[in-house]
Amino acid sequence: MRQLIVYLTFVFFITLRSTNAINLLPETCTKISKSNPKITYEFCVKVLGSDPRSSTSTLEQLAEISFQMDISKAKSVTTLIQKLLNDPKLVIPVIKRALQDCLQVYSDASDELMDGLAAVKAKDYKTANVKGSAALTSAETCKEVFQNGQGMNPSPSPTPLEVDFQELVAISLALTNML
């Protein structure tokens, strides 16, 4: 009987501990979306919430998760650009050069974000912010490359890839600013 009471007490405290874990995500995304109108609350919650660790994460852990997502997106963009460059139908030299420039820019962004993640882990939030800011210019730089190309007619609005990347990195910057 005594063992049963000890066991039930143990289970009670374990359950109590797990239910006391605070989900910072809604409050954090509210603050982020209010501080930067380019980041919607819905996007922030959707993206960060897609990682199961986020529901029990500290602010520092959310920043790490966010930087990891940024790195993944930058790598996805570079993979897409590489596929476009390898397409035998791509014969227009100015577009090929622009894509090669964008490939370099996003590769550099990936490196900056990896440095930013290392800085977050080291609790060097100023450096993390600088590295994230450097990566944030990538999508804009890539768009400028296309706008400056001769005979090219770029879309006046950013592509979904650009928007996602910019919003993701902006979330990381907002998180490092909160630390």
BELURMO-V7571 format. One record per pair of residues at least 4 apart in sequence whose C-alpha atoms are under 8 Angstrom apart, sorted by the first residue. I is the first residue (numbers start at 1). J is the second residue. D is the distance in whole Angstrom. If there is no record, write none. Layout:
# BELURMO-V7571
i->[I I]
j->[J J]
d->[D D]
This chain:
# BELURMO-V7571
i->[1 2 3 4 5 6 7 8 9 10 11 12 13 14 15 16 17 21 22 22 23 23 23 23 24 24 24 24 24 24 25 25 25 25 25 25 26 26 27 28 29 29 29 29 30 30 31 32 32 32 32 32 32 33 33 33 33 33 33 35 38 39 39 39 39 39 40 41 42 43 44 44 44 45 46 47 48 48 48 48 49 49 50 51 53 54 54 54 57 57 58 59 59 59 60 60 60 60 61 62 62 63 63 63 63 63 64 64 64 64 65 66 66 66 66 66 67 67 67 67 67 67 67 68 68 68 69 69 70 70 70 70 70 70 71 71 71 71 72 73 73 74 74 74 74 74 74 75 75 75 75 76 77 77 77 78 78 78 78 79 80 81 81 81 81 81 82 82 83 84 84 85 85 85 85 86 90 90 91 92 93 94 94 94 95 95 95 95 96 97 98 98 98 98 98 99 100 101 101 101 102 102 102 102 102 103 104 105 105 105 105 106 106 106 106 107 108 108 109 109 109 109 109 110 110 111 112 112 112 112 112 113 113 113 113 114 115 115 115 116 116 116 116 116 116 116 117 117 118 118 119 119 119 119 119 120 120 120 120 124 125 125 125 125 126 126 127 128 128 128 129 129 129 129 130 131 132 132 132 132 133 133 133 134 135 136 136 136 136 136 137 138 139 139 139 139 140 140 141 142 143 143 143 144 145 146 146 147 147 147 148 155 158 158 159 160 161 162 163 164 165 166 167 168 169 170 171 172 173 174 175]
j->[5 6 7 8 9 10 11 12 13 14 15 16 17 18 19 20 21 56 55 56 54 55 56 57 28 55 56 57 58 59 29 45 48 49 54 55 30 45 31 32 33 41 44 45 34 41 35 36 39 41 171 174 175 37 38 39 40 41 44 174 167 43 44 167 170 171 44 45 46 47 48 49 171 49 50 51 54 62 65 66 54 55 54 65 57 61 62 65 61 62 62 63 175 179 64 120 175 179 65 66 175 67 120 172 175 176 68 117 120 121 69 70 168 169 171 172 71 113 114 116 117 169 172 72 114 117 73 168 74 110 113 165 168 169 75 110 113 114 76 77 165 78 106 107 109 110 165 79 106 107 110 80 81 106 161 82 103 106 107 83 84 85 99 100 102 103 86 103 87 90 99 90 96 99 100 90 95 96 96 96 97 98 149 150 99 146 149 152 100 101 102 142 145 146 149 103 104 105 142 145 106 138 141 142 145 107 108 109 138 141 142 110 135 138 139 111 112 135 113 134 135 136 138 114 135 115 116 131 132 134 135 117 131 132 135 118 119 128 131 120 127 128 129 130 131 132 121 128 122 128 123 124 125 127 128 124 125 128 176 128 129 176 177 179 130 176 131 132 173 176 133 173 176 177 134 135 136 169 172 173 137 169 173 138 169 140 165 166 169 170 141 142 143 162 165 166 144 162 145 146 147 154 158 148 149 152 154 152 153 154 152 159 162 163 163 164 165 166 167 168 169 170 171 172 173 174 175 176 177 178 179]
d->[6 6 6 6 6 6 6 6 6 6 6 6 6 6 6 6 7 6 8 6 8 5 5 7 6 7 7 7 7 7 6 7 8 7 7 7 6 7 6 6 6 6 6 6 6 6 6 6 7 8 7 6 8 6 7 5 5 5 8 8 7 7 7 6 7 7 6 6 6 6 6 8 7 5 6 8 6 8 7 7 6 7 8 8 6 8 6 8 5 6 6 6 7 7 6 7 8 7 6 6 8 6 7 6 6 6 6 6 7 7 6 6 7 8 7 5 6 6 8 7 6 7 6 6 8 7 6 7 6 8 7 7 6 6 6 5 6 7 6 6 6 6 6 7 7 6 7 6 8 7 7 6 6 7 7 6 6 6 7 6 6 6 6 8 8 6 6 7 6 7 8 7 7 7 8 8 8 7 7 6 6 6 6 7 6 8 8 8 6 6 6 8 6 6 7 6 6 6 7 7 6 8 8 5 8 6 6 6 6 7 7 6 8 6 8 6 6 8 6 7 4 8 6 6 7 6 6 5 7 7 6 6 6 6 6 6 6 7 7 6 7 4 7 8 5 6 6 7 6 8 6 5 6 6 5 6 6 6 8 6 6 6 7 7 6 8 6 6 8 7 6 6 6 7 6 6 6 6 7 6 7 8 7 7 8 8 8 6 6 7 6 6 6 6 7 7 6 8 6 7 6 8 8 6 6 7 6 7 7 6 8 8 6 6 6 6 6 6 6 6 6 6 6 7 6 6 6 6 6 6 7]
